[in-house]
């Protein structure tokens, strides 16, 4: 099994059971956020506002955070296990890729 396959497996009984992607593009104004995701874990916990960001190293996710009065970003949701973070990241990026491929196909069909 390769790393991506391992990252798709449940971690400590926790598994991403649903992913919803809300794509948008801020490239024209210099933004690097490409979409926002909502995930369900074991169909009993929902995490909203996971950002999908593109950098020169590729795509990554940023868990929800809020800005403090001092301007510092404070995590609202923070997986304490690297394996759980990798599982969430893999599931979100897999679904993002699937959605973007579907949009590309639809754009080719409806020019």
ABEGO torsion letter per residue (X at the ends): XBAAAAAABBBGGBBBABBBBBBBBAAAAGBABABBBBBBBGGABBBBGBBBBBBAAEBBBBBBBBBBAAGBBBBABBBABAAAAAAAAAAAAAAAAAAAAAAAAAAAABX
